[in-house]
Amino acid sequence: MDLILLQSFLLWCSLINISILLIWFAMFVVAYESIYNLHNRWFKISYETFDSIHYGAMGFWKLTVFFFNLVPYIVLRIIA
């Protein structure tokens, strides 16, 4: 795998993962009650717990995208 292909791969991975995060956030803002009611049927959780689970998961997603996609992409751009 050459350097250009790897850079392209990491860039597309970053864009797709950030798009997933933005869609997740938009759905969380727009359809909050529907999503909460769906999850509450299965797990019987409070609003606070539901919010903290989603907030933590979005933060974890963002950090993993940053460290495993964006940082390697930037490093490869610097050394190329």
PDB file of N, CA, C and O in Angstrom:
ATOM      1  N   MET A   1       0.859  -1.172   0.000  1.00  0.00           N
ATOM      2  CA  MET A   1       0.000   0.000   0.000  1.00  0.00           C
ATOM      3  C   MET A   1       0.905   1.235   0.000  1.00  0.00           C
ATOM      4  O   MET A   1       1.741   1.408   0.887  1.00  0.00           O
ATOM      5  N   ASP A   2       0.727   2.069  -0.987  1.00  0.00           N
ATOM      6  CA  ASP A   2       1.568   3.255  -1.054  1.00  0.00           C
ATOM      7  C   ASP A   2       1.021   4.377  -0.169  1.00  0.00           C
ATOM      8  O   ASP A   2      -0.089   4.293   0.356  1.00  0.00           O
ATOM      9  N   LEU A   3       1.817   5.412  -0.023  1.00  0.00           N
ATOM     10  CA  LEU A   3       1.507   6.511   0.879  1.00  0.00           C
ATOM     11  C   LEU A   3       0.249   7.274   0.458  1.00  0.00           C
ATOM     12  O   LEU A   3      -0.561   7.645   1.308  1.00  0.00           O
ATOM     13  N   ILE A   4       0.083   7.507  -0.822  1.00  0.00           N
ATOM     14  CA  ILE A   4      -1.075   8.250  -1.335  1.00  0.00           C
ATOM     15  C   ILE A   4      -2.363   7.484  -1.063  1.00  0.00           C
ATOM     16  O   ILE A   4      -3.365   8.077  -0.664  1.00  0.00           O
ATOM     17  N   LEU A   5      -2.345   6.190  -1.274  1.00  0.00           N
ATOM     18  CA  LEU A   5      -3.519   5.358  -1.022  1.00  0.00           C
ATOM     19  C   LEU A   5      -3.883   5.353   0.462  1.00  0.00           C
ATOM     20  O   LEU A   5      -5.058   5.425   0.821  1.00  0.00           O
ATOM     21  N   LEU A   6      -2.878   5.269   1.309  1.00  0.00           N
ATOM     22  CA  LEU A   6      -3.125   5.282   2.749  1.00  0.00           C
ATOM     23  C   LEU A   6      -3.689   6.627   3.201  1.00  0.00           C
ATOM     24  O   LEU A   6      -4.596   6.671   4.032  1.00  0.00           O
ATOM     25  N   GLN A   7      -3.160   7.717   2.663  1.00  0.00           N
ATOM     26  CA  GLN A   7      -3.697   9.041   2.982  1.00  0.00           C
ATOM     27  C   GLN A   7      -5.148   9.154   2.547  1.00  0.00           C
ATOM     28  O   GLN A   7      -5.988   9.660   3.291  1.00  0.00           O
ATOM     29  N   SER A   8      -5.437   8.690   1.360  1.00  0.00           N
ATOM     30  CA  SER A   8      -6.807   8.732   0.851  1.00  0.00           C
ATOM     31  C   SER A   8      -7.744   7.894   1.713  1.00  0.00           C
ATOM     32  O   SER A   8      -8.862   8.310   2.015  1.00  0.00           O
ATOM     33  N   PHE A   9      -7.282   6.719   2.103  1.00  0.00           N
ATOM     34  CA  PHE A   9      -8.074   5.835   2.952  1.00  0.00           C
ATOM     35  C   PHE A   9      -8.411   6.505   4.284  1.00  0.00           C
ATOM     36  O   PHE A   9      -9.564   6.497   4.715  1.00  0.00           O
ATOM     37  N   LEU A  10      -7.394   7.086   4.934  1.00  0.00           N
ATOM     38  CA  LEU A  10      -7.618   7.737   6.225  1.00  0.00           C
ATOM     39  C   LEU A  10      -8.515   8.962   6.101  1.00  0.00           C
ATOM     40  O   LEU A  10      -9.328   9.231   6.985  1.00  0.00           O
ATOM     41  N   LEU A  11      -8.371   9.704   5.010  1.00  0.00           N
ATOM     42  CA  LEU A  11      -9.231  10.861   4.803  1.00  0.00           C
ATOM     43  C   LEU A  11     -10.687  10.440   4.647  1.00  0.00           C
ATOM     44  O   LEU A  11     -11.572  11.036   5.262  1.00  0.00           O
ATOM     45  N   TRP A  12     -10.945   9.423   3.836  1.00  0.00           N
ATOM     46  CA  TRP A  12     -12.324   8.955   3.644  1.00  0.00           C
ATOM     47  C   TRP A  12     -12.892   8.341   4.918  1.00  0.00           C
ATOM     48  O   TRP A  12     -14.070   8.525   5.223  1.00  0.00           O
ATOM     49  N   CYS A  13     -12.068   7.618   5.660  1.00  0.00           N
ATOM     50  CA  CYS A  13     -12.521   7.085   6.954  1.00  0.00           C
ATOM     51  C   CYS A  13     -12.921   8.220   7.883  1.00  0.00           C
ATOM     52  O   CYS A  13     -13.946   8.143   8.560  1.00  0.00           O
ATOM     53  N   SER A  14     -12.115   9.269   7.914  1.00  0.00           N
ATOM     54  CA  SER A  14     -12.415  10.422   8.762  1.00  0.00           C
ATOM     55  C   SER A  14     -13.718  11.085   8.357  1.00  0.00           C
ATOM     56  O   SER A  14     -14.563  11.381   9.203  1.00  0.00           O
ATOM     57  N   LEU A  15     -13.879  11.317   7.066  1.00  0.00           N
ATOM     58  CA  LEU A  15     -15.091  11.978   6.585  1.00  0.00           C
ATOM     59  C   LEU A  15     -16.343  11.156   6.869  1.00  0.00           C
ATOM     60  O   LEU A  15     -17.364  11.703   7.286  1.00  0.00           O
ATOM     61  N   ILE A  16     -16.271   9.866   6.648  1.00  0.00           N
ATOM     62  CA  ILE A  16     -17.425   8.999   6.895  1.00  0.00           C
ATOM     63  C   ILE A  16     -17.749   8.949   8.390  1.00  0.00           C
ATOM     64  O   ILE A  16     -18.915   9.036   8.775  1.00  0.00           O
ATOM     65  N   ASN A  17     -16.728   8.809   9.228  1.00  0.00           N
ATOM     66  CA  ASN A  17     -16.959   8.749  10.674  1.00  0.00           C
ATOM     67  C   ASN A  17     -17.479  10.066  11.228  1.00  0.00           C
ATOM     68  O   ASN A  17     -18.332  10.061  12.116  1.00  0.00           O
ATOM     69  N   ILE A  18     -16.991  11.185  10.731  1.00  0.00           N
ATOM     70  CA  ILE A  18     -17.496  12.479  11.176  1.00  0.00           C
ATOM     71  C   ILE A  18     -18.934  12.671  10.701  1.00  0.00           C
ATOM     72  O   ILE A  18     -19.752  13.251  11.415  1.00  0.00           O
ATOM     73  N   SER A  19     -19.241  12.188   9.504  1.00  0.00           N
ATOM     74  CA  SER A  19     -20.623  12.264   9.007  1.00  0.00           C
ATOM     75  C   SER A  19     -21.569  11.453   9.885  1.00  0.00           C
ATOM     76  O   SER A  19     -22.675  11.898  10.191  1.00  0.00           O
ATOM     77  N   ILE A  20     -21.133  10.267  10.288  1.00  0.00           N
ATOM     78  CA  ILE A  20     -21.944   9.444  11.187  1.00  0.00           C
ATOM     79  C   ILE A  20     -22.182  10.175  12.504  1.00  0.00           C
ATOM     80  O   ILE A  20     -23.295  10.167  13.028  1.00  0.00           O
ATOM     81  N   LEU A  21     -21.138  10.806  13.040  1.00  0.00           N
ATOM     82  CA  LEU A  21     -21.276  11.555  14.282  1.00  0.00           C
ATOM     83  C   LEU A  21     -22.243  12.724  14.132  1.00  0.00           C
ATOM     84  O   LEU A  21     -23.058  12.969  15.022  1.00  0.00           O
ATOM     85  N   LEU A  22     -22.165  13.446  13.021  1.00  0.00           N
ATOM     86  CA  LEU A  22     -23.068  14.578  12.800  1.00  0.00           C
ATOM     87  C   LEU A  22     -24.516  14.125  12.625  1.00  0.00           C
ATOM     88  O   LEU A  22     -25.435  14.781  13.116  1.00  0.00           O
ATOM     89  N   ILE A  23     -24.722  13.015  11.931  1.00  0.00           N
ATOM     90  CA  ILE A  23     -26.076  12.470  11.780  1.00  0.00           C
ATOM     91  C   ILE A  23     -26.615  12.020  13.132  1.00  0.00           C
ATOM     92  O   ILE A  23     -27.776  12.271  13.456  1.00  0.00           O
ATOM     93  N   TRP A  24     -25.786  11.364  13.909  1.00  0.00           N
ATOM     94  CA  TRP A  24     -26.160  10.929  15.256  1.00  0.00           C
ATOM     95  C   TRP A  24     -26.574  12.130  16.105  1.00  0.00           C
ATOM     96  O   TRP A  24     -27.608  12.093  16.772  1.00  0.00           O
ATOM     97  N   PHE A  25     -25.770  13.194  16.082  1.00  0.00           N
ATOM     98  CA  PHE A  25     -26.083  14.384  16.855  1.00  0.00           C
ATOM     99  C   PHE A  25     -27.378  15.040  16.370  1.00  0.00           C
ATOM    100  O   PHE A  25     -28.210  15.454  17.177  1.00  0.00           O
ATOM    101  N   ALA A  26     -27.543  15.132  15.050  1.00  0.00           N
ATOM    102  CA  ALA A  26     -28.757  15.746  14.490  1.00  0.00           C
ATOM    103  C   ALA A  26     -29.997  14.950  14.879  1.00  0.00           C
ATOM    104  O   ALA A  26     -31.017  15.532  15.250  1.00  0.00           O
ATOM    105  N   MET A  27     -29.918  13.637  14.798  1.00  0.00           N
ATOM    106  CA  MET A  27     -31.051  12.801  15.182  1.00  0.00           C
ATOM    107  C   MET A  27     -31.325  12.929  16.684  1.00  0.00           C
ATOM    108  O   MET A  27     -32.479  12.913  17.112  1.00  0.00           O
ATOM    109  N   PHE A  28     -30.282  13.052  17.462  1.00  0.00           N
ATOM    110  CA  PHE A  28     -30.434  13.210  18.905  1.00  0.00           C
ATOM    111  C   PHE A  28     -31.131  14.525  19.235  1.00  0.00           C
ATOM    112  O   PHE A  28     -31.948  14.580  20.154  1.00  0.00           O
ATOM    113  N   VAL A  29     -30.818  15.572  18.499  1.00  0.00           N
ATOM    114  CA  VAL A  29     -31.437  16.875  18.744  1.00  0.00           C
ATOM    115  C   VAL A  29     -32.864  16.910  18.208  1.00  0.00           C
ATOM    116  O   VAL A  29     -33.770  17.384  18.894  1.00  0.00           O
ATOM    117  N   VAL A  30     -33.075  16.415  16.994  1.00  0.00           N
ATOM    118  CA  VAL A  30     -34.373  16.526  16.319  1.00  0.00           C
ATOM    119  C   VAL A  30     -35.396  15.530  16.880  1.00  0.00           C
ATOM    120  O   VAL A  30     -36.550  15.890  17.114  1.00  0.00           O
ATOM    121  N   ALA A  31     -34.975  14.293  17.093  1.00  0.00           N
ATOM    122  CA  ALA A  31     -35.923  13.244  17.488  1.00  0.00           C
ATOM    123  C   ALA A  31     -35.617  12.710  18.885  1.00  0.00           C
ATOM    124  O   ALA A  31     -35.674  11.503  19.121  1.00  0.00           O
ATOM    125  N   TYR A  32     -35.297  13.599  19.792  1.00  0.00           N
ATOM    126  CA  TYR A  32     -34.885  13.201  21.142  1.00  0.00           C
ATOM    127  C   TYR A  32     -35.945  12.339  21.835  1.00  0.00           C
ATOM    128  O   TYR A  32     -35.637  11.255  22.331  1.00  0.00           O
ATOM    129  N   GLU A  33     -37.165  12.811  21.869  1.00  0.00           N
ATOM    130  CA  GLU A  33     -38.239  12.081  22.577  1.00  0.00           C
ATOM    131  C   GLU A  33     -38.480  10.704  21.970  1.00  0.00           C
ATOM    132  O   GLU A  33     -38.639   9.724  22.699  1.00  0.00           O
ATOM    133  N   SER A  34     -38.508  10.622  20.653  1.00  0.00           N
ATOM    134  CA  SER A  34     -38.746   9.335  19.993  1.00  0.00           C
ATOM    135  C   SER A  34     -37.642   8.334  20.311  1.00  0.00           C
ATOM    136  O   SER A  34     -37.905   7.166  20.597  1.00  0.00           O
ATOM    137  N   ILE A  35     -36.412   8.811  20.255  1.00  0.00           N
ATOM    138  CA  ILE A  35     -35.279   7.927  20.548  1.00  0.00           C
ATOM    139  C   ILE A  35     -35.311   7.505  22.018  1.00  0.00           C
ATOM    140  O   ILE A  35     -35.081   6.340  22.341  1.00  0.00           O
ATOM    141  N   TYR A  36     -35.596   8.457  22.897  1.00  0.00           N
ATOM    142  CA  TYR A  36     -35.673   8.128  24.324  1.00  0.00           C
ATOM    143  C   TYR A  36     -36.778   7.101  24.593  1.00  0.00           C
ATOM    144  O   TYR A  36     -36.563   6.131  25.319  1.00  0.00           O
ATOM    145  N   ASN A  37     -37.946   7.314  24.014  1.00  0.00           N
ATOM    146  CA  ASN A  37     -39.053   6.379  24.228  1.00  0.00           C
ATOM    147  C   ASN A  37     -38.727   4.989  23.703  1.00  0.00           C
ATOM    148  O   ASN A  37     -39.085   3.990  24.327  1.00  0.00           O
ATOM    149  N   LEU A  38     -38.058   4.920  22.575  1.00  0.00           N
ATOM    150  CA  LEU A  38     -37.658   3.624  22.022  1.00  0.00           C
ATOM    151  C   LEU A  38     -36.708   2.908  22.978  1.00  0.00           C
ATOM    152  O   LEU A  38     -36.901   1.732  23.284  1.00  0.00           O
ATOM    153  N   HIS A  39     -35.686   3.616  23.449  1.00  0.00           N
ATOM    154  CA  HIS A  39     -34.733   3.002  24.361  1.00  0.00           C
ATOM    155  C   HIS A  39     -35.351   2.714  25.728  1.00  0.00           C
ATOM    156  O   HIS A  39     -35.013   1.718  26.368  1.00  0.00           O
ATOM    157  N   ASN A  40     -36.241   3.569  26.164  1.00  0.00           N
ATOM    158  CA  ASN A  40     -36.864   3.373  27.475  1.00  0.00           C
ATOM    159  C   ASN A  40     -37.764   2.138  27.497  1.00  0.00           C
ATOM    160  O   ASN A  40     -37.938   1.520  28.547  1.00  0.00           O
ATOM    161  N   ARG A  41     -38.329   1.779  26.365  1.00  0.00           N
ATOM    162  CA  ARG A  41     -39.114   0.538  26.305  1.00  0.00           C
ATOM    163  C   ARG A  41     -38.256  -0.678  26.600  1.00  0.00           C
ATOM    164  O   ARG A  41     -38.721  -1.641  27.209  1.00  0.00           O
ATOM    165  N   TRP A  42     -37.012  -0.632  26.171  1.00  0.00           N
ATOM    166  CA  TRP A  42     -36.129  -1.780  26.343  1.00  0.00           C
ATOM    167  C   TRP A  42     -35.396  -1.774  27.680  1.00  0.00           C
ATOM    168  O   TRP A  42     -35.233  -2.823  28.302  1.00  0.00           O
ATOM    169  N   PHE A  43     -34.952  -0.595  28.128  1.00  0.00           N
ATOM    170  CA  PHE A  43     -34.014  -0.548  29.242  1.00  0.00           C
ATOM    171  C   PHE A  43     -34.514   0.174  30.484  1.00  0.00           C
ATOM    172  O   PHE A  43     -33.877   0.056  31.531  1.00  0.00           O
ATOM    173  N   LYS A  44     -35.608   0.908  30.432  1.00  0.00           N
ATOM    174  CA  LYS A  44     -36.145   1.634  31.583  1.00  0.00           C
ATOM    175  C   LYS A  44     -35.083   2.515  32.234  1.00  0.00           C
ATOM    176  O   LYS A  44     -34.702   2.290  33.383  1.00  0.00           O
ATOM    177  N   ILE A  45     -34.610   3.514  31.501  1.00  0.00           N
ATOM    178  CA  ILE A  45     -33.589   4.417  32.009  1.00  0.00           C
ATOM    179  C   ILE A  45     -34.162   5.826  32.149  1.00  0.00           C
ATOM    180  O   ILE A  45     -35.150   6.182  31.506  1.00  0.00           O
ATOM    181  N   SER A  46     -33.518   6.612  33.001  1.00  0.00           N
ATOM    182  CA  SER A  46     -33.963   7.989  33.208  1.00  0.00           C
ATOM    183  C   SER A  46     -33.412   8.876  32.088  1.00  0.00           C
ATOM    184  O   SER A  46     -32.527   8.480  31.330  1.00  0.00           O
ATOM    185  N   TYR A  47     -33.965  10.088  32.013  1.00  0.00           N
ATOM    186  CA  TYR A  47     -33.469  11.056  31.027  1.00  0.00           C
ATOM    187  C   TYR A  47     -31.990  11.369  31.252  1.00  0.00           C
ATOM    188  O   TYR A  47     -31.218  11.468  30.298  1.00  0.00           O
ATOM    189  N   GLU A  48     -31.605  11.524  32.511  1.00  0.00           N
ATOM    190  CA  GLU A  48     -30.218  11.860  32.831  1.00  0.00           C
ATOM    191  C   GLU A  48     -29.262  10.754  32.394  1.00  0.00           C
ATOM    192  O   GLU A  48     -28.203  11.024  31.828  1.00  0.00           O
ATOM    193  N   THR A  49     -29.643   9.514  32.662  1.00  0.00           N
ATOM    194  CA  THR A  49     -28.811   8.384  32.253  1.00  0.00           C
ATOM    195  C   THR A  49     -28.732   8.301  30.737  1.00  0.00           C
ATOM    196  O   THR A  49     -27.657   8.083  30.178  1.00  0.00           O
ATOM    197  N   PHE A  50     -29.868   8.476  30.073  1.00  0.00           N
ATOM    198  CA  PHE A  50     -29.918   8.451  28.614  1.00  0.00           C
ATOM    199  C   PHE A  50     -29.009   9.531  28.024  1.00  0.00           C
ATOM    200  O   PHE A  50     -28.250   9.269  27.092  1.00  0.00           O
ATOM    201  N   ASP A  51     -29.092  10.737  28.569  1.00  0.00           N
ATOM    202  CA  ASP A  51     -28.254  11.834  28.089  1.00  0.00           C
ATOM    203  C   ASP A  51     -26.769  11.550  28.304  1.00  0.00           C
ATOM    204  O   ASP A  51     -25.951  11.778  27.413  1.00  0.00           O
ATOM    205  N   SER A  52     -26.430  11.057  29.479  1.00  0.00           N
ATOM    206  CA  SER A  52     -25.015  10.820  29.772  1.00  0.00           C
ATOM    207  C   SER A  52     -24.450   9.673  28.927  1.00  0.00           C
ATOM    208  O   SER A  52     -23.286   9.720  28.528  1.00  0.00           O
ATOM    209  N   ILE A  53     -25.251   8.654  28.654  1.00  0.00           N
ATOM    210  CA  ILE A  53     -24.791   7.569  27.792  1.00  0.00           C
ATOM    211  C   ILE A  53     -24.503   8.096  26.390  1.00  0.00           C
ATOM    212  O   ILE A  53     -23.450   7.806  25.824  1.00  0.00           O
ATOM    213  N   HIS A  54     -25.422   8.862  25.832  1.00  0.00           N
ATOM    214  CA  HIS A  54     -25.214   9.394  24.481  1.00  0.00           C
ATOM    215  C   HIS A  54     -24.084  10.408  24.443  1.00  0.00           C
ATOM    216  O   HIS A  54     -23.288  10.406  23.504  1.00  0.00           O
ATOM    217  N   TYR A  55     -23.999  11.275  25.447  1.00  0.00           N
ATOM    218  CA  TYR A  55     -22.930  12.268  25.492  1.00  0.00           C
ATOM    219  C   TYR A  55     -21.568  11.578  25.581  1.00  0.00           C
ATOM    220  O   TYR A  55     -20.630  11.948  24.875  1.00  0.00           O
ATOM    221  N   GLY A  56     -21.470  10.585  26.441  1.00  0.00           N
ATOM    222  CA  GLY A  56     -20.217   9.844  26.576  1.00  0.00           C
ATOM    223  C   GLY A  56     -19.854   9.076  25.319  1.00  0.00           C
ATOM    224  O   GLY A  56     -18.691   9.042  24.919  1.00  0.00           O
ATOM    225  N   ALA A  57     -20.852   8.457  24.695  1.00  0.00           N
ATOM    226  CA  ALA A  57     -20.593   7.692  23.478  1.00  0.00           C
ATOM    227  C   ALA A  57     -20.182   8.601  22.321  1.00  0.00           C
ATOM    228  O   ALA A  57     -19.295   8.252  21.542  1.00  0.00           O
ATOM    229  N   MET A  58     -20.821   9.763  22.207  1.00  0.00           N
ATOM    230  CA  MET A  58     -20.424  10.714  21.158  1.00  0.00           C
ATOM    231  C   MET A  58     -19.010  11.225  21.402  1.00  0.00           C
ATOM    232  O   MET A  58     -18.235  11.383  20.459  1.00  0.00           O
ATOM    233  N   GLY A  59     -18.673  11.481  22.644  1.00  0.00           N
ATOM    234  CA  GLY A  59     -17.315  11.916  22.968  1.00  0.00           C
ATOM    235  C   GLY A  59     -16.293  10.839  22.661  1.00  0.00           C
ATOM    236  O   GLY A  59     -15.232  11.130  22.108  1.00  0.00           O
ATOM    237  N   PHE A  60     -16.598   9.595  23.014  1.00  0.00           N
ATOM    238  CA  PHE A  60     -15.706   8.484  22.707  1.00  0.00           C
ATOM    239  C   PHE A  60     -15.534   8.323  21.206  1.00  0.00           C
ATOM    240  O   PHE A  60     -14.416   8.121  20.731  1.00  0.00           O
ATOM    241  N   TRP A  61     -16.637   8.410  20.445  1.00  0.00           N
ATOM    242  CA  TRP A  61     -16.586   8.302  18.988  1.00  0.00           C
ATOM    243  C   TRP A  61     -15.683   9.388  18.413  1.00  0.00           C
ATOM    244  O   TRP A  61     -14.832   9.120  17.564  1.00  0.00           O
ATOM    245  N   LYS A  62     -15.881  10.631  18.891  1.00  0.00           N
ATOM    246  CA  LYS A  62     -15.103  11.762  18.389  1.00  0.00           C
ATOM    247  C   LYS A  62     -13.615  11.571  18.680  1.00  0.00           C
ATOM    248  O   LYS A  62     -12.779  11.820  17.812  1.00  0.00           O
ATOM    249  N   LEU A  63     -13.281  11.134  19.885  1.00  0.00           N
ATOM    250  CA  LEU A  63     -11.879  10.921  20.230  1.00  0.00           C
ATOM    251  C   LEU A  63     -11.243   9.799  19.423  1.00  0.00           C
ATOM    252  O   LEU A  63     -10.098   9.922  18.991  1.00  0.00           O
ATOM    253  N   THR A  64     -11.969   8.713  19.216  1.00  0.00           N
ATOM    254  CA  THR A  64     -11.397   7.612  18.436  1.00  0.00           C
ATOM    255  C   THR A  64     -11.210   8.010  16.978  1.00  0.00           C
ATOM    256  O   THR A  64     -10.221   7.621  16.356  1.00  0.00           O
ATOM    257  N   VAL A  65     -12.138   8.775  16.427  1.00  0.00           N
ATOM    258  CA  VAL A  65     -11.961   9.265  15.052  1.00  0.00           C
ATOM    259  C   VAL A  65     -10.745  10.172  14.999  1.00  0.00           C
ATOM    260  O   VAL A  65      -9.940  10.083  14.071  1.00  0.00           O
ATOM    261  N   PHE A  66     -10.608  11.031  15.973  1.00  0.00           N
ATOM    262  CA  PHE A  66      -9.473  11.950  15.995  1.00  0.00           C
ATOM    263  C   PHE A  66      -8.151  11.192  16.074  1.00  0.00           C
ATOM    264  O   PHE A  66      -7.245  11.447  15.280  1.00  0.00           O
ATOM    265  N   PHE A  67      -8.031  10.258  17.030  1.00  0.00           N
ATOM    266  CA  PHE A  67      -6.758   9.581  17.257  1.00  0.00           C
ATOM    267  C   PHE A  67      -6.440   8.499  16.227  1.00  0.00           C
ATOM    268  O   PHE A  67      -5.267   8.271  15.933  1.00  0.00           O
ATOM    269  N   PHE A  68      -7.433   7.836  15.680  1.00  0.00           N
ATOM    270  CA  PHE A  68      -7.156   6.730  14.771  1.00  0.00           C
ATOM    271  C   PHE A  68      -7.341   7.071  13.296  1.00  0.00           C
ATOM    272  O   PHE A  68      -6.945   6.284  12.436  1.00  0.00           O
ATOM    273  N   ASN A  69      -7.928   8.214  12.985  1.00  0.00           N
ATOM    274  CA  ASN A  69      -8.098   8.612  11.590  1.00  0.00           C
ATOM    275  C   ASN A  69      -7.417   9.934  11.278  1.00  0.00           C
ATOM    276  O   ASN A  69      -6.581  10.001  10.377  1.00  0.00           O
ATOM    277  N   LEU A  70      -7.760  10.980  12.009  1.00  0.00           N
ATOM    278  CA  LEU A  70      -7.251  12.305  11.679  1.00  0.00           C
ATOM    279  C   LEU A  70      -5.769  12.487  12.008  1.00  0.00           C
ATOM    280  O   LEU A  70      -5.024  13.023  11.187  1.00  0.00           O
ATOM    281  N   VAL A  71      -5.334  12.060  13.173  1.00  0.00           N
ATOM    282  CA  VAL A  71      -3.929  12.220  13.539  1.00  0.00           C
ATOM    283  C   VAL A  71      -3.013  11.442  12.589  1.00  0.00           C
ATOM    284  O   VAL A  71      -2.028  12.014  12.121  1.00  0.00           O
ATOM    285  N   PRO A  72      -3.285  10.165  12.279  1.00  0.00           N
ATOM    286  CA  PRO A  72      -2.425   9.486  11.298  1.00  0.00           C
ATOM    287  C   PRO A  72      -2.458  10.156   9.921  1.00  0.00           C
ATOM    288  O   PRO A  72      -1.436  10.214   9.236  1.00  0.00           O
ATOM    289  N   TYR A  73      -3.619  10.659   9.515  1.00  0.00           N
ATOM    290  CA  TYR A  73      -3.700  11.362   8.233  1.00  0.00           C
ATOM    291  C   TYR A  73      -2.819  12.605   8.236  1.00  0.00           C
ATOM    292  O   TYR A  73      -2.076  12.840   7.282  1.00  0.00           O
ATOM    293  N   ILE A  74      -2.894  13.393   9.284  1.00  0.00           N
ATOM    294  CA  ILE A  74      -2.081  14.615   9.377  1.00  0.00           C
ATOM    295  C   ILE A  74      -0.593  14.272   9.404  1.00  0.00           C
ATOM    296  O   ILE A  74       0.208  14.951   8.761  1.00  0.00           O
ATOM    297  N   VAL A  75      -0.214  13.222  10.143  1.00  0.00           N
ATOM    298  CA  VAL A  75       1.182  12.814  10.198  1.00  0.00           C
ATOM    299  C   VAL A  75       1.666  12.390   8.813  1.00  0.00           C
ATOM    300  O   VAL A  75       2.765  12.760   8.400  1.00  0.00           O
ATOM    301  N   LEU A  76       0.857  11.620   8.101  1.00  0.00           N
ATOM    302  CA  LEU A  76       1.273  11.197   6.757  1.00  0.00           C
ATOM    303  C   LEU A  76       1.386  12.377   5.813  1.00  0.00           C
ATOM    304  O   LEU A  76       2.263  12.397   4.950  1.00  0.00           O
ATOM    305  N   ARG A  77       0.498  13.376   5.965  1.00  0.00           N
ATOM    306  CA  ARG A  77       0.608  14.575   5.135  1.00  0.00           C
ATOM    307  C   ARG A  77       1.893  15.346   5.449  1.00  0.00           C
ATOM    308  O   ARG A  77       2.517  15.909   4.549  1.00  0.00           O
ATOM    309  N   ILE A  78       2.285  15.370   6.722  1.00  0.00           N
ATOM    310  CA  ILE A  78       3.490  16.093   7.113  1.00  0.00           C
ATOM    311  C   ILE A  78       4.741  15.415   6.566  1.00  0.00           C
ATOM    312  O   ILE A  78       5.646  16.084   6.068  1.00  0.00           O
ATOM    313  N   ILE A  79       4.792  14.094   6.658  1.00  0.00           N
ATOM    314  CA  ILE A  79       6.010  13.386   6.230  1.00  0.00           C
ATOM    315  C   ILE A  79       6.075  13.176   4.719  1.00  0.00           C
ATOM    316  O   ILE A  79       7.129  12.817   4.193  1.00  0.00           O
ATOM    317  N   ALA A  80       4.978  13.391   4.023  1.00  0.00           N
ATOM    318  CA  ALA A  80       4.985  13.149   2.566  1.00  0.00           C
ATOM    319  C   ALA A  80       5.720  14.252   1.819  1.00  0.00           C
ATOM    320  O   ALA A  80       5.821  14.206   0.593  1.00  0.00           O
TER     321      ALA A  80
END
